[in-house]
Amino acid sequence: MYMSTEADLREVYLDNAATTYPKPEAVYEALDRFAREVGGNPGRSGHARSLEAGREVLRAREAVARLLGVGDPSRILFTKNATEALNIAIQGALRTGGHAVITSLEHNSVWRPLEAMARAGTIAYSMVECGSDGSLDPSKVEAAMSGETRLIACAHASNVTGSLLPVEEVAEIARRHRVPLLVDAAQTAGRCELRPEAWGIQYLAFSGHKELFGPQGTGVLYIAPGWEVEPLCYGGTGSLSESSSQPEFLPDRYESGTLNAFGLAGLRAGVEFVLATGVDRIREHEEALTLRLLEGLRRIGGVRIYGPQEWERRVGIVSFNLAGFTSSEVASRLDEAYGIRVRSGLHCSPLAHRTIGTLETGVVRAGLSFMNTPEDVDRLLEALERMSLDCGVGS
Ligand SMILES: Cc1ncc(COP(=O)(O)O)c(C=O)c1O
């Protein structure tokens, strides 16, 4: 195992499930280029800078469409994050009321909008209980549906357990009942294959700033043909300006106001990095890191690991607790004494924590990315081993 000295405080960033850092060099270059050399407002004016900004945004849309195997790039809508994309789908699909089905592993960006609507009395929803290992039995989704169900929302991977959920099977159930499926792919875009058209997913939402390596302030919503909803936000689109109505066509219908073209130039570079590297290779790299981490954690006294053990059922997000410490004590000690950045607490997913029994304690979450190395994993393991021994819980 790689042994660091006390003085070795090279930073180890393992909070990639919140946002990836560092980004591939090409992302920094694209951001710099847009800021210095482009700078115009996309789709607004007829001059060279505005036109080039528009081309940058189009290139970003085309890159995301290629990543998802989506034929028509105009169905790729840019948002400020996954939360906004999820809200467009949730509030849009349930605008006239009805019932929704979600899982007990959803993030607050799915749960809170539904709760707000349920409290206002406009909708009802049912929550399917997942297993304490982060598994979902798809037949429970079908059992939770009613004649009033207008939306099923399901995470592709939990940001707490790292478990993959069977979205293709859920899509098959949704298809049989002619109910649209919203998939929250915040933790899988860029690291798992995503095929919304082939899998029959009507709404696919994800962040640009996680494993797609774009900057913060970028998110994506894909909407399948025929499943368009009312937008959340109305305003200037640079198109049909003479009309008091929002354009009907995509992407303008959902992209009011100046886009984050700067961020999207970076997102394009991130997505192109993923396409050039290959999702399979990214997954293989994360598999090696994740298995190394899981194996090392199992050897440290007092460590309790959450989520599935088998790689086939998970992504590179590993949650654990260390006996003798609260999850926030572990995270601050790793940060301050070892330069290792992880995230503790509830990760905006109290539902997932209730499901795995950690609502009171939270967990320590190590979010791996393609940019991490085996040495990063070893640094974390070594620090935890020292903490475990210091506390007297180690073997
Ligand atoms: C599963 C899941 N859904 C939604 C989100 C929200 O993403 P964003 O912060 O880009 O809105 C996150 C962020 O951590 C997440 O992990």
The ligand as an SDF file (V2000), in Angstrom:
LIG
                    3D

 16 16  0  0  0  0  0  0  0  0999 V2000
  -28.9910   11.5190   -7.6640 C   0  0  0  0  0  0  0  0  0  0  0  0
  -28.9040   13.0190   -7.7580 C   0  0  0  0  0  0  0  0  0  0  0  0
  -29.9200   13.7050   -8.2610 N   0  0  0  0  0  0  0  0  0  0  0  0
  -29.8920   15.0340   -8.3800 C   0  0  0  0  0  0  0  0  0  0  0  0
  -28.8010   15.7550   -7.9720 C   0  0  0  0  0  0  0  0  0  0  0  0
  -28.8160   17.2490   -8.1140 C   0  0  0  0  0  0  0  0  0  0  0  0
  -27.8110   17.6560   -9.0120 O   0  0  0  0  0  0  0  0  0  0  0  0
  -27.4890   19.1900   -9.2160 P   0  0  0  0  0  0  0  0  0  0  0  0
  -26.7150   19.6080   -8.0060 O   0  0  0  0  0  0  0  0  0  0  0  0
  -26.6980   19.2620  -10.4770 O   0  0  0  0  0  0  0  0  0  0  0  0
  -28.7800   19.9090   -9.3070 O   0  0  0  0  0  0  0  0  0  0  0  0
  -27.7030   15.0950   -7.4250 C   0  0  0  0  0  0  0  0  0  0  0  0
  -26.5430   15.8570   -6.9420 C   0  0  0  0  0  0  0  0  0  0  0  0
  -25.7590   15.4240   -6.1510 O   0  0  0  0  0  0  0  0  0  0  0  0
  -27.7510   13.6780   -7.3150 C   0  0  0  0  0  0  0  0  0  0  0  0
  -26.7430   12.9850   -6.8080 O   0  0  0  0  0  0  0  0  0  0  0  0
  1  2  1  0
  2  3  1  0
  2 15  2  0
  3  4  2  0
  4  5  1  0
  5  6  1  0
  5 12  2  0
  6  7  1  0
  7  8  1  0
  8  9  2  0
  8 10  1  0
  8 11  1  0
 12 13  1  0
 12 15  1  0
 13 14  2  0
 15 16  1  0
M  END
$$$$
